[in-house]
């Protein structure tokens, strides 16, 4: 994984205090250690995603902060989809990092003090198809061996609090070897 870029940038930040598919772009968000994005409906120690709450509301929240790479939005635009920042429900839109190839446990240092730890891949649900027809299949792919590739971003937990702004640098801290491939969370 040494071929991965180790510095990227924050393109946009977003949050929403209600459980809606899309979020609202902000000038700044504040990450709270152990909780997530201040004022966001998905913040909390325990799982907040409605489908997961139905399964087991005592699960730890491994999906506190959702990150998507802006390169995905460009790829989708090439396929005819018009996707604005925050439209896919991400909290942080990045540029210059291959998020999907990061190993589990990677720490992303966002701005001055915020640090998140990557927990896994976002598993796109039917809501994405309701948002724009054909989008679900556009964010799923298969590798040469036929394994499913989820391209709808990664999930993380907040280790250190701090403000995150568009234009902030993102520094990647890889975990010790051996690296664990990201799975859906």
N, C-alpha and C positions, 0 to 999 in steps of 0.2 A: 504494500500500500504506500510505499515511499514515493510513488509517482503522483500521488494526490497533491493538489495545491494546498498549502497550509495557511494561506491568508485569503480572505474574501471580504466582501462588503455587504452591509445591510442596505437593501434597496428601498424597503418600505416596512412599516410596522402597523399592526392592527389589533383590535380587540372588539368585543361586543359583550354587553352584560346580559344578553338573552341567548337562548339556544336557537340560533338561526344558522343557515348554511353558510352565508357570507358574513364577513366581519366588516368593521368600519375602519378605514385607514386613519391613522393618528399621526400627530407630529412627534410623539414620543410614547413609549410604553414603559412601565416599571415592572420588572420581574421580581417576584418575592420568593425567597428561598423556601423550598418545600411546598410551595403552593401553586405558582404559575404566574400568569399575567394579572396584575392588579385590576380588579373590576371586570375581569372576563368570566363568562359563564362556565368555562371549563377549569377555572382555578379551584384548587382544593387538594387536600391530602389524600382523600379517597376519590375513586373514579367519578367523573362528572358526565361523561358521554352517556346519553340516555339509554342507548342499547346495552351498554355495559352495566349500567346501574340496574337494569332489569335482571341481568344475569346474576350479579352479585355486588351489592352496593358497598361491601366491605373491602373490595379490591383496592390496592394502592393505585394512585393516579400516576401512571407512567406516560400520560399524554397531556402534561401541563402546558407545554409550548410546542406548537406545530410550525415547522419550517418548510418552505418550498423554495426551490431554486428558480430564479427568474428565467433561466434558460428553458425551463419547461413551458413557461408562458409563450416564449418565442416559438418553440417547437409546435405548440398547439395553434398559434396564430398561422403558422405555415400550413396547417391542416384546415384552416378556415374558422377556427374558434376565436372569439374575441373575449379574452379573460383579463380583467383589470386586477391590480394588486388588491388583496383581501377577498376577492370573489370566491376563492376556493376554501376560505375559512382559515387561512394560515395567519399566524401571529407575526412571523418574520419572513420576509421575502429576501433571499440572498442573491448574490452574484459572485461568480468566480469559484465556487466550491462545488465539487461533485458530491452532494449530500448523500446520494443513494449508495455510494461506495464506501462511506465512512463505516468503520467497525463499531459494534455496540460498545458503549462505554467511552466513546470519544467525548472530550470536553471542548465545547465551543465558548471562547471568551468573546463576549459581545460588548463593545464599547469599553468604558473605563473599568467597571467592576463586575458586571453580570457574567455568570458562568452557567451554562446548561450542560447536562450530560445526555447524550443520545441513547434512547432506549429501544428504538425500533422504527419500522416503516409504518406509515399511515396506510390503512387498508381502505381504499375508496369504497363507498357504499352506494346504494341506489339513489340517494339524494343527488349525487353528482350527475346522474343521468336526467333527473328531473330539472336540474339547473340548465343543462344544454344537452339536447339529444345527440347521442354518439360520443359524448365526453368520457363515459365510463370506459369504453373500449380504447379510447385514445390515451388514457392514462394507465393502461395495462398493456403488457407486451410479453413475449416469450424469448428466452435465450436459446442458444443453439441446441441445448439438451431438452428443450420444451418446458423448462421451469418458468413459472409465472414471475414477471417483473412488475412490481408496483412502483409507479413513477410519481405518485401524488404527494411526495414529501416524506419527512421524517418527524418523529415525535421525541420529546425530551422532557427531562425534569430540571427544575431550577436548583442549583447547588449554592449559588451566591447571588444575592439581590443586586439590583442596579437598573439604571435607566438605559434604554436602548433607543437610538435615533437613526433615521435614514442617514446614510453616509458613514456610520460607524464601521470600524474595521472588525473583522471576525478572525480570531486567531485559533487555529486548530491544534489541539493537544491530543495526540493519539494515545490510546491505552497501551499497556505492555503487551508484548506478543505472548501467546498466539492470539491473533485477532479473531473475534467472533463476527460472522456475517450478520447483517441486520435481518430480522424476521418481523412479521407484522405484530403490532401491539394494539 
